Amino acid sequence: MAERMAFLNKAYSAYHHRGLPPADDELTRVGPGTPCGEYLRRFWQPVALSSELGELPKRLRILGEDLVAFRDKSGEIGVLELHCPHRGTSLEFGLVGETGIRCCYHGWLFGCDGTILETPGEPASSTLKERLFHGAYPVHEHAGLVFAYMGPPEARPPFPMLDTFDLPGYQLVPRTPSLWECNWVQVKENAMDPAHLQFLHTLPGSKGFVDDFKTQPEWDWMETPAGMVYIDTRRQDDLVWVRVADFIAPNIHQFPPNDEVLAARNSIARPQATIWAVPLDDEHTMQMGYYRAPEGKVVRSGVGFGQDGSRSYEERQRVPGDYDAQISIHSGMARHGLEHLASTDRGIIMMRNMIRRGIRAVSNGEAVESPLLQGDATVPTYGQDRVVSGIAPGATPEADRELIREIARNVVTETMATGFPG
């Protein structure tokens, strides 16, 4: 757990608050052999767009490991350790062949599963290729994304199918990956922090969120079989607008549409996006996943406003977005000992505890409770945007807040019990 810094209770007392407490290593460190890294490696992680694997190999850094991804001319994809086991040359300069990838230096040829197929220059009697394998990870390609499983081979789960991968009437488009120069936890925590919507995303000049988000909502959080949700609920006359966003442990989130005014919302909308926060190392994170929209509507594939560092520094200072808020937290590595969490941070606390439970289960040799690891059915998720009509306001403001919180929780409870209508 985080080491706490002293609370300041006097003006001009920064002298007593210098330095930084250590990072929360249990949650933040992701390299091989770290508790969090071993937990994350139990799950399939997206590592590249299918479209990125063409004639040339693609160098990757995932969970602190240097890798190379390629598609050979037979169509098979490989994700291999970056450096050739012969002399260490990087396979980012390898030659993609009909089968596998060939090191540019001495011509050793590696199959997508790490089999050493050829060792040119070695005598015919050499048994090197019969005795050795190069490091490789299992790969699965789905709907334009390439996933890798980097955990123990004997624990490899089937590839999980979320219910949002194939929604009738919706189209699925891969999202352009974006690099965030910060630890994965502070990226993912944003997914369970609905309070920032009302402020950060309604700043003058911000794009992508309608003015309805300026209305004071009621916030709540609930655990689900897949992880947890936040519930962001607003009233407009006799309408109660319920927005539910998923956190699917360990590093997926889904959020509902943001760009339609409440008056235009008259049916249940499923999530607008499914996004993974994939740690590249302790201080860099790749956000990638899928966008979706009703058939016939244009689906963006690029990165939305404020979701990367492509704007000028001055523009980002004037109209900051998610990227700016998150990478600036203690210069890219959050120090939880400096935080003063409030009531609006209940979801972040729940989320951290949920991740810790998974980390400690792996560390203790116990099974991780996750539908993503079961593989025997489509994984239900609960993210949605729904308007409940005909709800008269409560007798007092507090009674009305209680009423709309109850309606919102009932929406989630009913969805968990019976699924979505239709």
N, C-alpha and C positions, 0 to 999 in steps of 0.2 A: 504494500500500500504506500501511498505518497507520504513523504515526510513533510509536515506542515511548517510553514514559516510563521513567525509571530504576527499576530494581528496588530495593526497600528491604531492607536486611539488618541493621537495628538496631531495637530497641524505641523507641517514642516518637519516631519520625522523620517524622511527617506534614509537618513544616515543609519537608522536601525533596520533597514530593509534591503541592504545591498546584497548582491550575489544571487545565485539561483539555487534552489534545492535540486536534488537529483531528479531525473525523469523517472516515471513509473515503469521500471524495466519489465515488469510482468506483462504489461499491456503493449508496450511500444517496440520492444526488440523482436525482430522477425527473422534473423539469420538462422542458418542451420544449427540445430541443437538448442536454440532458445525455446522456452516454454510456449510463447505465443507463436513463434515460427513453426513449431511442430504441430500446434493446433490448426493453424491456417493450412498447413500442408495436407491435412486430412480431407480437404475439399477441392473439387475441380475449380481452377482459376482461369479466367480469360487472359490470354497473353498477347494476342495479336488479332488484327482483322484478317479475314481470309484474303482480301484483296491486296494485302501487303506482301503476300508470299508469291512472287513472280519469278523472274529469271535469276534474281540474286538472293542470297541468304539474308536474314534479318537478325542482327545482334539484339539480344534482350538482356535485361537485368530484372529478375523476379525473385522476391524474398531473399535478397542479398546474394543470389547466385547468378553468375555470368553464363548465358546460354546462347544458342543459335537456333533459329527456326527456319525451315525451308520446306518447299513442296517439290519433290522430285518429279521427273517428267512422266512418271507413271500415275501421278496425282496423289501419292501418299505424302503425308506431312510428318516431319521429324522435329522434335525439340531435344537437342543434344547439349551436353556440356560444351562450352565455347572452345576450349583448347584441345588440340589434337593430342592423343595420349602418346604419340611417338616422341615429338620434340617440343610440343607446346604451342605450335603456331595456331593463330586464331582461325576458326572455321568460318568467320564472317567473310574471309577471303577464299573460302572453299568454292569448288566447282560443282554446281548442281547437275547431276547426271540422270540417266534413265532410271537408275535405282540409286538412291542415297546421295551422299555428298562426298566429294574427294578433296583431301587436303592439298592446297596449292604447293606445299613445300616438297614433299616426297611422294605424293600420290596415293597415300593410304585412302581406301574407300570405306565409308561407314554407312550401313543401312539405317533406316529410320528407327529401328529398335536398338541401335547400338552395336549390332553385329559388325565385326570387321570383315569385310568382304574380300578385300585385296590388300596386299602389302608389297607393292612393286619394289624390286631391288633385292628382296630377300630371296635366299636360295629356295628351290622347289621343296626341299626337305623341311623348311621352316614350319613350325606349328604355332607361330604367334597368333594367327587369326583363329585358330581352333581353341586357344587357351584364354584369349582376352576378349573383353567387350569394352566398348566406349560407353560412357554414361549417357543414358537417354531416359526421357520421361514419356509415359503414355499420353496420347493426344486424342481429342474428340473435336470434331468440327460441327458447329450447329448454327444455322441461319446467319452465316457471314462472320462468325467469331470462331477463333481457334482457342480451345481450352487445353490446359495441361494439368495432370495430376502429379504432384511432386512429393507425395507422402510415401510411407512404407508400401512396397509392392503388394504384400500380403493383405493390406488393409484397404486396397483400392475399391471405392464404391462404384456402383453403376452411375452413369451420367444422369443427374437429376433433371426432370422436366417440370418446370414451374407451370402452373395453369395459365399464366399470362403469356407463355410462349406461343400459344395457338388459340387465340380468342376469335370466335366467329364475328365477322364484320370488322375486324381490325387488321392492319398491316404492320409488320415488324421490320424495322430498319436498323442496322448496326450504327452505333454512335461513334463518331470519330474520337479516338482516345485523347485525353488531355493530361499533361503532366502537372502535378501539384508538388511544390517544393516544401513538403512538410510531412510529418508522420501520419500514417494511415488512420490512427484513432481519431485525431481531430477532424479529419475529413469525414469519417463515418458518423461521428457524433452529431454533425449538422443534420443528419437524417432524422434524428429524434428530438430536434430543437425547433418546434413550430413557432416559438416566440420571436425568432429572428425574422419571420415572414412579415410581421406587422411593421417592423422598423426598417431593416436593411433593404427589403425588396419594395418598399414604397418611398424610398428617398427620391427627391426630384431628379429626373433624368434616368432613373432605373427603368429597365424594360423587361417585359415578359409576365408581369403580374398586374391584374386589373385593380382598380381603386377599391373594390369591395374588400380587399385585404387590409385596408386601413381601419375597418370596423373592429372594435375590441371583441375577440373571440373568447370562448371557454376552451381550456386545454385539458386533456386527460390522456392517460397511457394505460395500455392493457397488454398482458402477455398473451401470445397466441401459440398454437402448436408449432409454427414455423419460426417464432421469435417474439416480436412485439410490434405494437402499432402506436402511433400517436393519433389522437383524435382532435381535430381543430374545427370548432363548431361556432357558427354565427347565426343570428336571427335577422330576418328582414320581413317586417309585418307578420303575416301568419306562416311564413316559410322558415324552416330550420335547415341550414346548409351544413352538412356533415362531410368533412374531408378526412380521409383515413389514409395514412402512409405506413407502409410496411418497413420494418427492419427484419431481414432474414439472416440470422446468424450464420457465419461470422461477419460477412462484409458486403451484403447486398442490401440495397434499399429500392423501394418503389414509391413513386409519388403520383398523385392525381393531377389532372389538368390545372393550369394556373391562369389561362388566358381567356376565359369566358366569364362574363358578368353573371351574377347569381340569377338574374331574371331569365337568362338564356338556358339555364340548366334545368332540364325537365325529365331526365332519365338517369339511370345509374351509369356512370362512366368508370371504366377500369383504369389502371395506372397509365400515365403518359409515358413513363420510362421505367426501366429496370437497370440499375447501375451497380457495378462492383467497384469498390475501392481496393485496388490490388497494390500491396506494398512492393515497391521496387527494391527498397532497402529501408533503413530506419528513418530516413529523412526525405524520401521521395515516394510519391504515390501516383499511380495511374488510374484515372477514372475512365471506365469504358463499359459498354453494355448495349442496350437497345432503346430506341424510341418507338412509340407506336401511336397510331391515330386511326380514327374510323376510315374505312375504305373510301376512296374518292377524295380524301383530304391530303394535302401535301405534307409529307413527313420530313422534317429537317434531319439531316445526318451529321451536321457539324456541331460545334460547341456553342452553347447559348451565351447570352449576355452575362458577363461577369464570371464565366466559368473557366477562364484561363488568364494568362498574363499577357495576352497579345495587345491590349490597349496600352497607350502611353502611360507613364507613371503619373503625370499630372491628371490625366483623365480618370485614372483609377483612384487617385486621392479625392477628386471632386465627386465621383459617383462610384464608390466601391461596390463590389459584388461579393459573392460567396468566396471566390478565390482569394481576394484580398483580405477578407476577415479571417479566413482560416490559416493561410500560410503565415500571417503576421503574429499568430499566437505564440508568444515567447520565441520568435524567430524560427519557427518551424518545428519545434519540439516542445509540446505543452509541458509545463511544470505544474502538476495538480496541487502541489503544496502551496502555490500562490493563489489558488482560486478561492472565491467566496461564493459557493453555490447557493442559489435561491430556490424558491418554490417552483419557478418555471423550469428548473433544471432536473425535475424528477425523472424525466425520460432519459437524460444522460446518465444519471446515477443507475437507473434500472439497466441500461444498456451495458455500462461498464461491468456491473455485477454479472450480467448474463455471459459476457465474453470471458470473465474470470472463471466462471463455472466450467466453461468448455476447456479453457486452458488447463485448469487443475485436474479435470477428468483425464485428459491426455497425459499429464505429468504423473498421475497416479495409476496409469495403466487401465483406466476404466473406460467403458463405452461412452461415446459422446451422443447425447440425445438430440438427434436432428433428423427431420424427414428428408433432408438433402442426402443423407447417407444410407437411406433405406432402399431406394431404387425400385420399389415394387409397385408404385402408382404415381400418378401425377401429383405434384405437391400443391395443395391448396394455399392460396395467399388471400389477403383481405383488403388490400389497398383499393380505395374507391372514392368517388365523389357522388354524393346523393343529396337530393333535396326532399325533405319531408314537409308536406303541405298541410294546411288546415290546423295549425297548432296555435291556439290563442295564447297570448302572453300570460305569464303567471301574475299573481296578485301584487307582488312586490318585485323589485329588481333581483333580490336574492332568491326568491321563489322561482323566478324565471330562469336564473342561472342553473338552479338545481334541476328544473324541468328539462332544459335543453341538454344538460349533461346526461340525464337519464335516457333521453331519446337517443343520444349519440352512442352511449354504451349498449343500448338495446340493438342498434344497428349492427354493431360489431358482434355482439353475442349471437344474434340471429344468423348472421353470416357464417360464423363458426359452426353453428348447429346444423344449418340447412343449406349452406352455399348461396350462390347468387341465383335470383329468379331467371327463368328462361334458359 
